[in-house]
Amino acid sequence: MKTESTITHKHRLPVNDEGFYGDGRFGGSFVPSGLRGNIDELADAYYEAVADDDFMEEYRRLLRDYVGRPTPLYRAERLSRHYGTNIYLKREDLNHTGAHKINNAIAMGLLARRMGKRRVIAETGAGQHGVATATVCALLGLECTVFMGETDIERQRPNVERMRMLGAEVVGVKSGTGTLTDAVNEALAEWCRNPSETFYLIGSAVGPHPYPEMVAEFQSVISEEIKAQVPVLTGKAFPDYVIACVGGGSNAAGAFFNFIDEGAVRLVAVEAAGHGVDTYENAATMTLGSEAVLHGSRTLVIKDGEGEIAEPYSISAGLDYPGVGPLHAWLAASGRVTVLAATDDEAVAAAHRLTRLEGIIPALESSHAIAALEKMHFYPDDVVVVNLSGRGDKDLETYLSCPDIS
C-alpha cells in the first residue's frame, strides 16, 4: 500500500495537488487503477526533482550547453514594418532538434533516469517531440519507442528517419485517422500494459496530473527568457502581447507561464481552424469545444453531432488533436487568454510571408501563430512577441505543394 507522501508540493501555476486548475473545472487525473501507483510515483519523483538543486543544475546545464539556450528574441524588422508595430520572434526553432520540444524532453529524460526507468515511450504528431525524445534517450542511454500515426509517418517522413537514426523504434499506429490522437491512445495503452518498467514521456501539456504541470514547468524557460530579454531590447518592463499556437499546448504553456499573473500582458492562443470553424474539418478545441475527459484529464474537447469525441483535422500534424491541455482550457474559459483560430490557408500564407520578409521558414504549427498577426490591430509602440516554436524543414513538402497566397 502506498504511504501518504511527505513531499511538499510547490506549484508555480494555479493548480492544486489533485491537478485541477483555477476554479477546479479542468484537470485532474482520470486513469485506470493499474496506473494509479505509477502516477503517484511520478508525481512524488517530479516534486522531489524540481526541489533538488543538483537535478535542476544538470537540467539547466544541458539547456545551455546541449540545447543552445537562451534562444534569441529577434526583432523582425521587415515584418514589423509590414504590421506597423514591433514584432519579436522567440526563436525556439534554433534549439537543438529544431523546436521547443527538447526543453521538456531533456527534463523528463533526466527524471526517467533518476527513477531507474530504462525504457522510455512517447507519442508524436509532427515528429518534433519524437525526435527530441529519441535525441535525449540517445544522450542518456535509454531505450526509446515512439508511437506515431501512419498518416503522420507519411507526411513527416524526414523526422521518422531522424528518430530511427537516433536509435528509436518508431511504431506506426493504424487506428482512427492515424494521427496524433491515435498515437496518444496507443502510447497510453502501452503504458498500461507495462507500467512498472516504462516511463511515458508526454510531449504536450495534456494527460493526467502531474503531466500538464510538468510540461508547463519544464517549458517555462521560454517565458522566463522573454521576461528577461524584453526590457533589455525594448526598454519596456513587459511585452504587450505574447502569441503562441496551441494544439495540446506545450509551447504556449511555456510562453505564457511567467506572464499569467501579469494582467497587462495580453496572451493570445491560436488554434487550427483547418478548413474553417464552420466545417467539421478543424481542430479548434477552445473555440468550439465542450467539457469532457480526454486522455486522463477533464478539459475542452471537440465533439461530433452524436456527442462523441470528433476526429480533428489540421494541415499541421502537431495541432491535429481534438482536445487541449487543462491549463489552456482554464485560461480560455476564464478569459485570461484570447483565443483565435487560423485556417490551413491562412497558416500557409503566413509561412510564405515570414519566409519572404525575414528569411525564416517556420514550422506549420508556428505558422498558425504568425497568421494571428493578420487578425489583430496593434499600436505603433506595442511590443508583440510571437513564439516561433519550430523550424519548417519537416514541412517543406507541404509548403511546396501549396500556392503562395501571402
N, C-alpha and C positions, 0 to 999 in steps of 0.2 A: 504494500500500500504506500502511496506517495505521501510523504510528510509535508506539512504546510511549509511553504518557502519562508525563509527568514531574510530574503533579499529585499532591500528597499528599492522599490520601483521609482525611478525619477523620470517622469515624462516631460519632454520638451514640447510636445504637442498637446492640444486639448483632448486627451484621450484618457479613459480610466483604466483600472487594472484588468477589466474584462474586455477591453479593446473597443469600447463604444465611444464615439466622437461627439463632442459638443453636447447637445440635448439628449443624446442616447438613442437616437433613431437608427443610426448607421454604425456598422462594425460588428464586433463580437467574434465568436469562434464556434462555428457550427460544423463539427467534424464527427466522423464515426467514432464509436467508443474505442476502437482499436488504435486510433491515432491520438487519443486524449493524452496518454502518458508522454508521447513524443512532443506534442505541442507544449505541455507543461515543462518538459526538459529543455526544449528550445528556448522558451521564454526566460527561464532561470539562467541559462547559459548566456543569452543575449544581454540581460541586465547586468550580469556579473562582468561580461566582457567590456561593455561600454564604461563601466566604473573602474576598469583595470587600466592604469596608466601605461603599462607595458604593451597591452593589446592595442590601445589607441595610438601609441607611439609608432608601433610597427605598421599599422594601417596608414597613418599619416606619412610615414617614410616612403611606403610603396606608392602612395598617391603622388608624392613629389618626384621620386627617383625612377619609378617604373611607368606610371601613367603619364607623367609630364605636367602635373598641376603646379601652380594655378593656371587655368586656361585664360587666355586674353579676353578682355571686354573690349571689343573692337568697334570704333566709331565708323559706321558705314557711310562715308561721305556722300557718294552719289545717291544712295538710297535715301539718305536724309534730305538731300535737295529735292528728290522726287516727291517726298511727302511733306516737305516744308516744316520739318521738325528735326529732332536729334535722335537718330536710330542707332542703338548699340546692340551688337550681336555677342552673346555669351558663347564663346567658341568651343562647345563641348565636342564638336566634330574633330578637334585637334587632339583629343585624348588618344592614347594608345588603344588600338582596335577601332577607333573612328566614331565613338559615341559615348554618351553618358553612362551606359550600362556597366562599364568597367568599375565605376565608383562603388557600386553595390556588390558586384561580384567579388572584388578583392576582399571586402569586409566579411562577406558570408563564407568565402573560401577559408579565410583565417579562422572563422568561427567553427566551421566543419572540422578543421584540423584540431582545434582546441577541444572539441567534443569527442575526438577519437574516431570520427566517421571517415572511412576511406573511400566511400563511393558517393559521388555527387550526381544528382539528376536535375534536369532543368527543362523548361518549356521555352520555345521561341517562336516568334511570328516572322518578323522581318529578318531574323537571324543574328541581329546585333547582340542580343543577350546570350544566344547560344555561343557565339564567337567569344564573347567576354568570359563566359563560364569555362569554355574549353581552354582559353588562354590561362586563366587562373589555376585550373586543375593541372595544366602542364607545369606551371610555375611551382606549384606546391606538391606535385607528385601524387595527385589524387585521380582515381578512376572517374570517368565522365561519360554520362549518357544524356543525350539531348533529344527530346521529343519535338517533332515538327510536322505540321500538317503537310500532306502530299501536295496540295495546291501551292503552299508556300515554298516547298522544296523546289518546285519548278520555277517559280518566279523569283527566287532568291538563290539561284544555283551557286554564285561565287561564294556566298557565306557558308553554304553547305560544304564546299570543298575546303574552305579555311578551317572549319571545325574538324573535318576529317584529318587534315594535315597536322592539326594540333593534337591528334590522338583521341578525339572523342568518337563515340559511337552515335550516329545520327539515326534515330528510329522514326520512320515515316508513319504518320497516322492517317488512315484512310477513312475513318468515320466522319459523319457530318459533311461539312464542306471542305474538310482538310485544311483548316486554318487555325488561328491561334486558340480559339475556344476549345477545339478538339485536342490540341496539344496539351493544354492545361488539364483537361479531363483525363487524358492518358497518363500524364505525369503524376496527378493525384492518385490515380488507380495503382500505379506502380509503387508509390509511397505506401499505400495501404497494404500492398502485397509484401513489401519488405521494409517495414517501419524501423526496425532496430538498427540495421546496418547502413541505412541510406539517409543522406542529407538532401532535402529538397531545396534547391537554391532558386527561389522565385525571383523573377526579373522585374516585376511591376508591383505597384503599391496595392495589390489585391490579395485575396485569400484570407484565411483565418488569422486572428490575432495570435502572435505578435508580428506577422509578416508585414502588413501595411505600415506599421510604425517603424519596423526595422529598415525597410526600404527607404522610407522618408528620411530617417535619421542618417543613413549612410549616403544618401544623395544630397543632404542638406549642405554639403560643402559647396554646392553650386551657388546658393543664395548667400552663404557666408562670404564667398569671394566677391559676389556682386556688391554686397553691402560695404565691403572694404574698398572696392575699386571705384564705385560711383563718385564718392566725394573727391577722390584724387583726380579723376578725369573730368569732372563737371563742376565741381565746387558746390554741388547740392548734397544735402545730407542723405537723401533717398531718391531713387528713381520715381517718376510719376506713374509709370506703368511697367509691369512685368508680364510678358506674354509667353505662353507655352502651349504646345499641343498636348492633348490628353487622349489616351486610349485607356489603358489601365491606370496610368498616371504617375509613373516613376520620375520622369524628367520634370514634370510640373510640380510634383511634391517637393523635389529638391530646389527648384527655382522659387517656389512660394514660401518655403518653410520659415525662413527668418524674417519674412515680411507679414505673416498672418496677423500679428498684433499691431502692425503699423498701418493704421487706418488711412493715412494719406497716400499710401501706395496702392494703386488700383491693379488688381490681379485679374488677368484675362485668360481663361481656359478655352482652347479652340479644339473642337472635336470634328470627327469626319462625317460630313453630310452625304458622302457618296454621290449618288445621282440626285439627291435632294431630300430634304426633310419631309417633303410631301409625297415621297415614294416609300416603298418597302425596302429599298436598297440603300441603306445607310447604317452608320454606327454612332448616331447622335444620341447617346445614352442620357446625358444630362438635359438635353433639350426635350426628348420625347419619353424618357423612361419613367418607370414607377417602381415602388419598393418591392424587393424580393431578396431571397437568399441565393447567392451565386458563389460557387467555389469557396464556401466556408465563411462568408460574411454577409450581413444584410446591407444592401446597397441599392443603387438605382440600376434598373435593367430594362432594356427594350423588349417588348413583348409583341406577339402576333395577335391576330383577331380572336384567337381562342384563349388568350391569356397565358400562353406558353412563351418561354424564352425564345426570342426571334433569332434567326440566322442573320448575323450582321453582314454588312458589305462595306468595303472601302478599297480604293485603289492601293492604299497603303497597308501592307501586311501587319505593321506594328500597331495600327489603330483599329484593326478588324476584330473588335471584341464587343460583346453585347452588354457589358457592364462597365463599371468604373470603380476605382478604389473607394472605400468608405470615407476616407478623408475628403476626397473631392465631392462625393455625394453630399456630405455635410456642408462643405464650403459653398456649394451651389445652392442647396436648399436654404441656407441661412442668408444668402445674398452677399456673402463676403467676396465671392468670385463672380465676375461677369462671364457668362458662357456664350460663345459664338460657335457657329458651325460653318466649315468650308467644304465645298463640293470638290469632287475629283478635278474638274476643270479649273476651278479656282486655285487649287493647290499646285497643279502642273504649271499654270500661268505664273504663279508666284515664284516657282522654282526657276523658270526661264528668266524672269525679271531679275531675280537676285544674281543669277549666273552672269547675265549680260551687264549688269550695273556694277557688280563687285568682284566678279571672277571667283565666286564661291558656289559650288554645286551642292545644294542641301539634300539631305535625305527626304523622301516623300513625307515622312512624319513631320519633320521640321518645316516643310513647305506649307503645311496647314497653318502653322503659327505665323509664317510670313504673310500668308493670304489674309490674315485678320487685319493687316495694315490698310487694306483696301476698304474695310468695313467701318473704320474708325475715323474720328476727326481730332486732330491734335493742334495745340498751340505751338507757336514757333520756339518757345523756350522749354517745352516739355522734354524730359529725358525718358525715352522709351527703350526698354531692354527686351529683346526677343531672345529666348533660349534656343540656340541653334543646336538641337540635341544630337544630330548625327550628320555624317557626310553622305553624299549621294552616289558613291561608286556602285553600290549594290542596286541602285535604281536606274542606271543609265539606259538599260534596255527599254524600260517603261517610258522614260523621257524621250528617247529617240523614236518611239512608236507613236508619240502624241504630238500634234502640231503645236508650234509656239504661238499661243494666242495672247501673250502678255502685252 
